[in-house]
Amino acid sequence: MLMRTDPFREFDRLAQQVFGTGTAADRPGAMPMDAYRSGDDFLVHFDLPGIDPETIELDVERNVLNVRAERRTPAPEGAELIVAERPTGTFTRQLFLGDTLDTERIDASYEAGVLTLRIPVAEQAKPRRIQISGGSGDRKQISG
């Protein structure tokens, strides 16, 4: 059997009672993320360790990306929990995507507890060259 001593356990329990903080099962939890642009793609990584990929839901509506995942307790029903520090319940996150991203071609993968989204930059947002014609017949190009 696992035995451990935590001098702050009673303080945490008291803080939950006084300030009304609950567990992840009581409210949607946050999921840490990293986001960056690499070339013609915008990448987002969400930390979701211990999540069954079948519980992950992604949807986009009007450039708002919604991510929802659920972590269930690994203990069988009726088991006596000795320590329960890993949050369980529903985790959600919303991202507001700009018009410069192609939300029709989002690619999602889940590996080693990390959900990765690859969102291509929209064609109209990519830099392009504009050809300018001059009065003397010379043509110049300008990067845009």
N, C-alpha and C positions, 0 to 999 in steps of 0.2 A: 504494500500500500504506500502511496505517496504521502509524505508528511513534509510540511514546510511551515516556516514561521514568517509572518509578514507583519512588522510592527505598524504599518500604515493601514492595514485592512479595516480596522475599526474606524479610523479617521475617514477612509473612503466611504464606508457604509453610512457614517453620520453625514458626510457632505451630500450623499445622494438623497438622504431623507430631508435635509434642510433646504438644499438648493433645487431639489426636484430633478436632478440628473438621473437618467435611466440607462438602460442597456440599449444596444443596437436593435434589439427586438422591439423596443418601445417606439423608436423613431428611425427614419432612414439614416444610415451612416454615410460618411464621406469616404471617398476612395482617392488615395494620393495619386497624382499624375505628373508626368513630364510631357511637354509639348514643344516641338521645334519644326522648323522648315529645313528640308534637305533637298536641294535641287528643285524639281517640279512637284514635290510631295510635301504635305504637312503630316507629321507623325505625332501620335498621341499614345502614351503608354500609361495604363492604369494598373496599379498594384492590386491584385485580387487573389491573394494566396488562399488555398483551400476551397476555392469556389468550384462547384461542378459546372463545366461549360454549358450544360443543358439549361442552367438557371439564368444565364446571361441573356438579356434582351437589349437590343439596340433599335432605335427608331429615329427618324429625322422628319421634322415637320416645320416648314417655313424657316429653314436654316438653323433650327434648334435641334441639337443632337441629345437624345436622352439615353443614358446608360443605366441599366438596372441589373443587379445581381443579388443572389441570395446564398448565404452560407448557413447550412443547417448544422446542428450539433452532432458530433460523431457518436455520442453516447446513445446506446439503445434506450428506448422508452422504459421507464421504471428504474433505470440505473441511478445509483446514488452518486451525485457529483461531489467530488472532493475539492477540486479546484476548477474554476471556469473563468479563465482570463481572456480567452480568444473570443472576440465579438461574433455573435451570430445574428441572423436576421437579414433584413433587406438593406442594401447599399445602393445609393443613387447618386447620379451626377448629371448636370446639364451643362452643355457647352453651346455657346452662341457662335455659329460659324458665319464668317463674312461671305459676301457675294463673290469673293475671289476664289472660293473653293468649290469644286465640283462634287456636290453632295449625292449625285446620281451614281458615282463610281467609288464609293467608300469600300475599302477592303479591310476585313477584320480577321485577326488570328489570336489564339490563346495558347501560350506555351509557358511552362514553368511558373505559373501563377501570375503572368503578366498578359493583360489584354492589350493588343497593339492594333491601332487603327491607322490606316494609310489613306489619306484624303488627297487626291490630286488637286493641284492648282488649276483653276479653270483656264481654258485657252485664252479667253479675252483678258485675263489678268497677267499673262506672260508677256515679257518684253518683246517687241517686234521692231523691225526696221521699216521706216517709211521713206519711200523714194520721193525726192523733190526734183522737179524739172525747173531749169532756169531759162531765162529769156534767150540766152545765147546757145541753147541746145545742149549745154553741159548738164549732166545729171549728177546729183550728189545724194549720198545716203546719210541719214541721221538715225542714230540709235534712239529708240523710245522706250 
